[in-house]
Structures are given as structure tokens and as C-alpha cells.
Amino acid sequence: MSEGWFVRPATLADLDAVYELAGQTGPGFTNLPHDRDALRARLERSQRSFEAELSAPDDELYLFVLQNSQSGRIAGTALIFSSVGTKKPFYSYKITRLSQYSRQLERIVTTNVLNLVNDFAGASEVGGLFLMPDLRRSGLGVLLARSRYLFMALHRERFAAQVLTELRGYQEPEGVSPFWEGLTRRFFDLEFAEADRFHALNGNQFIADLMPKYPIYTCLLPAEAQAAIGKPHPAGTTAMKLLEAEGFTHQGYVDLFDAGPTMQANVADLRTVKESVRAIAHTEKAPKASEQSRMLLATGRLLDFRAWQGEGRLADRGETLHLAPDAMALGRLGEGDPALYVPVM
């Protein structure tokens, strides 16, 4: 089912397709707002980022789409922010444990505390991962997710040493965010859906502006809100497992809006980056199936970037990669072109 699909940079010509995808993401998916003007601005910013000549990250946005080479269908998105918190603050809550002791009562009271922090300033961020429901469990979600790390491996100078991702926070079946209802809403005269849309279009600065700057004791929150802190949206549990397999960890940071977990890693420690190998590609018209290995592949410079899954035969200690003609064509590879590959998890 994954044959013929590849990941490439999005362009302004993809606006209608991306807008259609955005309409199916659901509440809390702030990186892909269902707003044509906002998406147009993101696509234009992305195209400028791919075209820019850079030696260091400077608040770029790289937006990718998943496309079928035969039908032309676009069925997924993924993105990378090169450096967050450099043009405007990037706030999170950091969960810490606080213990207080009363000698008179001979009692220790321990509670979690939410602290407003800006600890990720300058880090890169991956997000915007969405795949049409009919294509899930096909391996294409893994391709979409890991294509970003392959792109980062090819262009390390464009990204920070640290990378993070914010997962959607837990919502009840009817779309209610317990954390929003239990805490954040008390400081805003907004319904969750209205605040979610504003968040998608404008970021979370408005939350940081109006929320108290002092530590928040979680024991003062309703039980439902406490239970939601650091818990992903039901639709995001698989994504969280993929992130953990890639090397991301949750170290107590959560989103201001819905308390979804913020995962973090060093780019150099990402499994895809560590295991990726550069090789020279050659065409093999009749490869033997027994000698083939399943792998993720990537090639191209910036706007010509392609990532796809395929079978390949390795030679010369892995420095030479033999691919069938259709796999070469999918990646726009010519004879003797460089390529990056990594074994499929």
C-alpha cells in the first residue's frame, strides 16, 4: 500500500489539497489551521524557507506533503520549524514536584507545580503530522514522520542541536479539554473551540499574556484537569510511541493550551539521523528479491527533496545502493547521484 508514495516540499499549488486535509484534523491540531489565508501564508513562508541560502537556523518553516506518484493524490502533511522562540517567546509549563514539611504536624505534603518557562528558545520543532484515515496502518505515517529527520540529516546546518514536538492534549469524546475547562478558561472569556481556532492562527502568546506568571499548584485543579496533564489526545498515542522509538522523551514539559506532552531529543541522537547512511545510487534493472533490503530513502537539494520507501541492494560496505528503475524515478535519481538511506524500523 505504501508503493508509489513519496514526501516532497509543499508549494503554493498545494493550497486546495492542504486546505482539504486541514478540515479533517479536528480540534487542537494547531499547526494546520482550517483557514485558507493562514495556510496560504504558511505555504508562502515554507517556500521562502526552502529557497533561502542559510548557514544557521533563523525561524524558517518547512512544510511537506505526501503524494502518490500515479494518481497525484495528496494525503498527508508534516512540517519542521527551524528555530522556535527567537522571533517571539515560546512558552511551556514545566512540571516540578514540591514537598513541604510541618514539624508540628509531623507531616509532608507533596504536590505537582506548573511553572511557566521559556526553556526551548532556539530549539527546532517538528509537528503538523497528519495522514488521511484510510491510509493509516500502511507504513505511510512512519514515512511522513521520519522524512523530516532525513531532511534534517541532509541539512544539519539549518536546524538546532535540540528538537521538540508538542502533542495534542487529552480531550474527552465530545471534544472538551479537561485542562482548558479546569484552568485556562478561567482567565479567558472563550469557549474551547473558539480559543483553539485563535491558537491555531496566532500561537499561544495570548495564553502566556493572560495566565498568571506564578507557579500553579495542580492540587487546586479539578481531578479531571489534573489527570489530563501530560496525557496525549487519544488519536496521538500511536504518534507518541513512534516518537519514543525515534528517541524522544517526555521530561515534564506540557503545552499551555491543553497540557499535551512536549517531547524532546537531541537531533544527533535521533534514530533516523544516527542510522542514516550516504551512498551512491545505481540502477539495477532485475534485482534479486533475496538480496533486497527494505529501507527509507531520501535525496535532493531543498526544493528537490524526496523521501520514499523502497527495496534496495547494498554493496561496497553500504556505500553503493542499487535500486530498481521505478525506485530511482520516484526519487528523481540519476545514475551515480548521492542518496541517503536508513533501514525501516
C-alpha positions in Angstrom: 0.0 0.0 0.0 3.0 2.3 0.5 4.3 1.8 -3.0 4.3 4.9 -5.2 4.0 7.4 -2.3 6.7 10.0 -1.6 7.2 13.0 0.5 8.2 16.4 -1.0 8.2 20.1 -0.1 4.8 21.7 -0.3 4.2 24.5 -2.7 1.5 27.2 -3.1 -0.1 25.0 -5.8 -1.0 22.5 -3.0 -3.2 25.0 -1.2 -6.5 23.4 -2.1 -5.3 19.9 -1.1 -3.8 21.1 2.2 -6.9 23.0 3.0 -9.0 19.9 2.5 -6.6 17.9 4.8 -6.8 20.7 7.4 -10.6 20.3 7.5 -10.2 16.8 8.8 -7.6 17.2 11.5 -10.0 18.1 14.4 -9.7 20.4 17.4 -6.3 21.0 18.9 -4.3 20.5 15.6 -2.9 24.0 15.6 -0.1 23.6 13.1 -2.6 23.0 10.2 -5.5 25.5 10.8 -8.5 25.1 8.6 -8.2 28.7 7.3 -7.3 29.3 3.6 -5.5 32.6 4.2 -3.5 31.2 7.1 -2.5 28.1 5.1 -1.5 30.3 2.2 0.8 32.3 4.4 2.3 29.1 5.8 2.9 27.7 2.3 4.5 31.0 1.2 6.7 31.1 4.2 7.7 27.5 3.6 8.6 28.1 0.0 10.8 31.1 1.1 12.5 28.8 3.6 13.3 26.1 1.1 14.7 28.7 -1.3 16.8 30.6 1.2 20.6 30.2 1.4 21.4 29.6 5.1 24.2 28.5 7.3 22.2 28.6 10.5 18.5 28.3 11.5 16.5 31.6 11.5 12.8 30.9 12.2 12.2 29.0 9.0 9.1 26.8 8.3 9.5 23.7 6.1 6.1 22.1 5.1 6.0 18.7 3.4 3.2 16.8 1.7 2.7 13.1 1.0 1.8 12.4 -2.7 1.1 9.4 -4.8 3.2 9.3 -8.0 0.5 7.7 -10.1 -2.8 9.4 -9.0 -1.3 12.7 -7.8 -3.3 12.5 -4.6 -2.0 14.4 -1.6 -2.9 12.6 1.6 -0.7 13.8 4.4 1.4 16.6 5.8 4.4 17.1 8.1 6.5 20.2 9.0 9.6 21.5 10.7 10.1 24.8 12.5 13.9 25.5 12.3 14.1 27.6 15.5 11.3 28.4 17.9 11.2 31.3 20.4 13.6 33.5 18.5 11.1 36.0 17.0 8.5 35.7 19.8 8.6 33.8 23.1 7.9 30.1 23.1 6.3 29.2 26.4 5.6 25.9 28.1 4.7 24.6 31.5 7.4 22.6 33.4 6.0 20.1 35.9 8.0 20.0 39.2 7.4 18.3 42.5 7.2 20.4 45.6 7.3 18.9 49.1 6.6 20.9 52.3 7.1 19.7 55.8 5.3 20.7 59.0 7.2 19.8 62.2 4.2 20.4 64.4 2.0 18.0 62.4 4.9 15.8 61.5 3.5 15.6 58.0 5.0 16.1 54.5 2.7 17.3 51.7 3.8 16.8 48.2 2.2 18.2 45.1 3.0 18.9 41.4 3.5 22.5 40.4 3.2 24.1 36.9 5.9 26.6 36.2 5.8 29.0 33.2 9.1 28.6 31.3 10.8 29.5 28.1 13.3 26.6 28.1 13.1 25.7 24.4 14.1 29.0 22.9 16.2 28.3 19.8 15.3 24.6 19.5 13.8 23.1 16.3 10.3 21.7 16.3 8.6 19.0 14.3 4.8 18.9 14.0 1.9 19.1 11.6 1.9 15.3 11.1 -1.4 14.3 9.6 -2.3 11.3 7.4 -5.7 10.5 5.9 -7.5 7.8 7.9 -7.9 5.4 5.0 -4.1 5.2 4.7 -3.2 4.7 8.3 -1.6 1.3 9.3 0.1 1.3 5.9 3.5 2.4 7.0 3.0 5.9 5.4 2.7 7.6 8.8 6.2 6.3 9.6 7.4 7.6 6.2 5.9 11.0 6.8 7.3 11.3 10.3 10.8 10.1 9.5 11.1 12.1 6.3 11.5 15.2 8.5 14.5 13.6 10.3 16.0 12.6 6.9 15.7 16.2 5.7 17.4 17.3 8.9 20.2 14.8 8.5 20.8 16.1 4.9 20.7 19.8 6.0 22.0 19.8 9.6 23.2 23.5 9.3 19.6 24.6 9.0 18.5 23.2 12.4 19.3 23.5 16.1 21.0 20.8 18.2 17.8 20.2 20.1 14.4 19.3 18.6 11.0 19.1 20.3 7.4 18.3 19.4 4.1 19.2 21.1 1.4 16.5 21.1 -2.3 17.4 21.3 -3.5 17.2 24.8 -6.2 14.8 26.0 -9.8 15.6 25.0 -13.0 13.9 26.1 -15.1 12.1 23.3 -17.3 15.2 22.9 -14.2 17.4 22.2 -13.9 19.0 25.6 -10.4 19.7 27.0 -10.4 19.0 30.8 -7.3 21.1 31.3 -8.8 24.1 29.5 -12.0 23.8 31.4 -10.3 23.3 34.7 -7.7 26.0 34.5 -7.1 28.0 31.3 -10.7 29.0 30.6 -10.9 30.8 34.0 -8.7 33.5 32.6 -10.4 33.9 29.2 -14.0 34.6 28.1 -13.7 32.0 25.3 -15.1 28.6 24.5 -12.6 25.9 23.9 -13.3 25.7 20.1 -13.0 29.4 19.7 -9.8 29.5 21.7 -8.5 26.6 19.7 -9.0 28.4 16.4 -7.4 31.5 17.7 -4.5 29.4 19.0 -4.1 27.8 15.6 -3.9 31.2 13.8 -1.9 33.2 16.3 0.1 30.9 18.6 -0.1 30.6 22.3 1.2 34.1 23.2 -2.3 35.2 24.2 -2.3 32.5 26.8 1.0 33.5 28.2 -0.1 37.1 28.3 -3.2 36.5 30.5 -2.3 33.4 32.5 -0.8 34.0 36.0 3.0 34.1 36.0 3.2 32.4 39.4 3.6 28.7 39.9 0.2 26.8 39.8 -0.4 24.1 42.3 -2.1 21.2 40.5 -3.8 20.0 43.6 -6.1 23.1 43.3 -7.4 21.9 39.9 -10.3 19.6 39.3 -9.4 15.9 39.3 -10.2 15.7 35.5 -7.8 18.5 34.8 -5.0 17.0 36.9 -5.4 13.7 35.1 -5.1 15.3 31.7 -1.7 16.9 32.4 0.9 15.3 30.1 -1.7 12.9 28.6 -1.9 12.8 24.8 -5.1 13.0 22.7 -6.4 9.5 22.1 -5.5 10.0 18.4 -2.0 10.8 19.3 -1.0 7.7 21.3 0.5 6.0 18.2 2.4 9.1 17.3 3.8 9.2 20.9 5.1 5.6 20.6 6.7 6.5 17.2 8.4 9.5 18.9 9.7 7.3 21.7 11.0 4.8 19.3 12.8 7.6 17.5 14.5 8.7 20.7 12.2 11.5 22.0 11.4 11.6 25.7 8.9 13.4 27.9 10.8 15.3 30.6 7.9 17.1 32.3 7.1 19.9 29.8 3.5 20.4 28.7 1.6 22.8 26.4 0.0 25.9 27.9 -3.2 25.4 26.0 -4.3 21.8 26.7 -1.4 20.3 28.8 -0.4 17.9 26.0 3.1 16.4 26.4 6.1 18.1 24.9 8.6 15.6 23.7 12.3 16.4 23.2 15.5 15.0 21.8 18.9 15.9 20.5 18.9 15.8 16.7 22.2 13.9 16.6 20.6 11.2 18.8 17.5 10.6 16.7 17.5 7.0 15.5 16.9 8.1 11.8 19.8 10.5 11.9 22.2 8.1 13.7 21.4 5.2 11.4 21.2 7.1 8.1 24.0 6.3 5.6 25.1 8.2 2.5 25.6 6.2 -0.6 25.8 6.5 -4.4 22.8 5.2 -6.3 22.8 3.0 -9.3 20.1 1.4 -11.4 19.6 -2.4 -11.2 17.0 -3.5 -13.8 16.4 -7.0 -12.5 17.3 -7.1 -8.7 17.1 -10.4 -6.9 14.4 -10.2 -4.2 16.6 -12.3 -1.8 19.3 -9.6 -1.9 16.9 -6.7 -1.3 16.5 -4.8 2.0 13.5 -2.6 2.9 14.6 1.0 3.6 13.6 4.6 3.8 15.4 6.7 1.2 15.9 10.5 0.7 17.7 12.6 -1.9 17.6 16.0 -3.5 18.5 19.6 -2.5 15.9 21.5 -0.6 13.0 22.1 -3.1 14.0 18.9 -4.9 13.9 16.8 -1.7 12.2 13.4 -2.0 11.7 10.7 0.7 10.1 7.3 0.0 10.1 3.7 1.0 11.7 1.1 -1.3 13.8 -2.0 -1.7 17.5 -1.7 -2.4 20.6 -3.8 -2.6 23.7 -2.6 -0.8 27.3 -3.1 -2.0 30.8 -1.8 -1.2 30.2 -1.9 2.6 26.9 0.0 2.2 28.5 2.9 0.1 26.8 1.8 -3.1 23.0 1.5 -3.4 21.4 -0.5 -6.2 17.7 0.4 -6.9 15.1 -0.7 -9.4 14.3 1.8 -12.1 10.9 2.7 -10.6 12.6 3.5 -7.2 15.2 5.6 -9.0 12.4 7.5 -10.8 10.4 8.0 -7.6 13.3 9.8 -6.0 14.3 11.6 -9.2 17.7 9.9 -9.0 20.1 9.8 -11.9 22.9 7.3 -12.3 25.6 8.0 -9.7 23.6 10.5 -7.7 24.0 10.6 -3.9 21.2 9.3 -1.7 20.6 8.8 2.0 19.1 5.6 3.3 18.1 4.1 6.6 16.7 0.7 7.5 12.9 0.5 8.2 12.2 0.1 11.9 
